[in-house]
Every structure is written in C-alpha cells, then in structure tokens.
Amino acid sequence: MKLKVPENILSLTPYKAGKPIEELEREYGISGSIKLASNENPMGPSPMAITAMKNAMANLHRYPDSSGYYLINKLADKLSVPKSQIVLGNGSDDVIGMLARVFLTPGDEAIMTSPSFLMYEIFVRSMNAKPVFVPLKELSVDLSAIGKAVSEKTRIIFITNPNNPTGSYVTRDSFESFLSQVPPQVVVVLDEAYIEFARDPKCLDGLALVGADRPIAVLRTFSKAYGLAGIRIGYGVMPAEIAALLNRVREPFNTNSLALAGAVAALDDNNFLNKTKTLIHTELKFLQDSLKKMGVICFPTQANFFLIDVKQNADAIFNAMLKEGIIVRSMISYGYPEYIRINVGTHEENIRFLDALEKVLGKEC
Ligand SMILES: *Cc1c(COP(=O)(O)O)cnc(C)c1O
C-alpha cells in the first residue's frame, strides 16, 4: 500500500498489556493459572455492580446517557465537588486522551517520569507532541527535576500517585511547593488510579487541590479498587473550564450503559471497597514478610502492587513463572532489567506465587 503515515505514528509501539489468562492457558495447554500482572482486584467485581449491570442489560438497545447524569451526580456527592468539574471516560485512559487532544499541538511538550504509565507517551506522540522524560529518583517521582524540565513549550505534566510501576508516593507538602513553581498555563495531571490503597497520611490526595484557578486534573478509575477493569470506566476531576474543553473532544457515547450503571452501584458498595482494602493490606504484609524470609528484596508500596528484585533477567523469570501458570510483569521494558512487578492476589494465589517463585529462583540461581 502507498500510505502516507505520519512520523509520529510510526514512532509508536503498541501498548503491551499484561498477558491475559486465556492466552497463557491456550499457549501452554494448562488450566487454573493466575494473573498478578495488571493490578486488578483479586476479589472480582463489586457484587452490587454486577447486579446493577445485569439489570441494565435489558436496555442495551438504547444508546447510553451521554451526559452520565446519575454517575456524575453520585460522584459529585461522594467527592464533594461540583458536577461541572467531572468528566467521565471509557477508563481513565480515555480522559488522558482527551487532555492530550485538547492541550497538545505538534511540537508541544508533555513531561512524564521515566518509567511511567505507557499510555501518557502514546497519547502525547499521537498528537505529534513531544514526551519529555524525567527519570525517577530511587524509584520515586523527582518533583524538583520535573520543575527544571518545564520549558516554554510545556503544556502538560503527568504525575502518577501512588506511582506505577514503583508504588512510591508524592507527599502533599512537596507537591504544594512544586505546584507553586509551575507556570500557570501548564496543566498538571495527577493520575490517582491507586489512591484508594494509599495508607501513609503524608500521601498527597489531589482532589483537595482542584480549584477554579489551578489547572490540576485528578484522574480516578473504577478499574482497580472497584474491580471493574473489564467494563471500562474512569473519570477526571478538574476546573470546570477545563472540563468544558474536554467535553468538546469527548466521544458522545464514550462510557457505555453497563459501565455507568455498574459504577453508580460500586460507589454504594462500601462493604466491597472495605473488604478489598483489608485484603490488599493484609496480603501485602503476608507477601512481603514471606519474600523477606526467602531473602528476596521487595520494595515498599502505597498501591496494590510492588516491585521485586529477582537479581537476574526479569524476562527469564517471567517465562519460568508462566510455565508454573503464574503471570507476573517483567520490568525490562520499563528500564529495570532485574525487577518484576506483581499485584497482591487472594491468599491462595499469593501462596501459589510464593511457592512458584521459590522454585523458579532456586532453579535459575
Ligand atoms: C491502571 C491504571 C490506570 C487505569 O486505567 P483505566 O483506563 O481506568 O483502566 C490509569 N493510570 C495508571 C497509572 C494505571 O496503572
């Protein structure tokens, strides 16, 4: 074909998602495998969300409510923010895309950490804008280096808190002093996909900082703590002026009817959210204590996942773990050749993971 493909599109590599369980089982002809690679909720979806989505199925011949009326009302209530500050997305990924479409023109710069969530770079490059990478410092977001990377061309700064893939966090104090130095035309995106799991009281909660005059956009998702990754629903909270701009580029039916119904119900399911948090925190301690006993280094986290130093090629460990029916995430493509990332599973899954890792490490060493 004689296509004229723009350079910026040719520069993209497709997002490599965590390997799906079905694919592993197909390839290896095994069953009963477990996935600890995509930071999903090991408890499944919120049961109240499942019921609501089943009920919503009878109306699937209708287009979804483009305004997301019930979900936006519920969120505004729960978060104590004006409705005009909320933008819903087909996952929070979709909101990142809208921010990129609104603010980036060719040649503009968007700052992100290295490594960081791969979707920032993909959306920035799609707009033919330039990602500017600022290395993490000891696995944490280096706010002062980010401040120094700001130029005339900077339009967006992406900060993930708690950070993926490292699990580190930004404190409220350090963020506030950073913010005071950011030029007023730069939009600071705080991606809080894992904020529900954060326990350190010093950890920044961006919502309190969203005000009419500050260009901050806080992104949240139902994919992690609420167990709804498969239905795709997330949102951003930002000044109404910015939300209105995003609505200009938002696809009219970007959030589907099942997702809208499921998310409304999930927000009422406090029992599920509390159980999720208790499971993650109890099992996180169990996993990290057990790994330490095995002499394996793991890093502290404020999220539902953490990094493990396997002291050898992470892809080799990833492949060896696959043969044991366990999907983890190799950190090679993130610049950590000897780290893997796992998310916390159920107690049974975690025991299987520990047994398999012990076996695999014993064999390879
Ligand atoms: C999982 C994750 C998200 C959530 O994406 P959705 O599109 O809402 O599923 C966003 N940001 C980061 C850093 C994540 O790890």
The ligand as an ORCA input file, in Angstrom:
! r2SCAN-3c Opt
* xyz 0 1
  C      -4.461      1.011     35.771
  C      -4.055      2.411     35.559
  C      -4.962      3.349     35.084
  C      -6.393      2.980     34.854
  O      -6.694      2.904     33.544
  P      -8.207      2.642     33.145
  O      -8.214      3.138     31.741
  O      -9.067      3.467     34.046
  O      -8.460      1.178     33.279
  C      -4.553      4.652     34.910
  N      -3.311      5.028     35.224
  C      -2.415      4.162     35.712
  C      -1.074      4.631     36.096
  C      -2.765      2.827     35.880
  O      -1.856      1.964     36.352
*
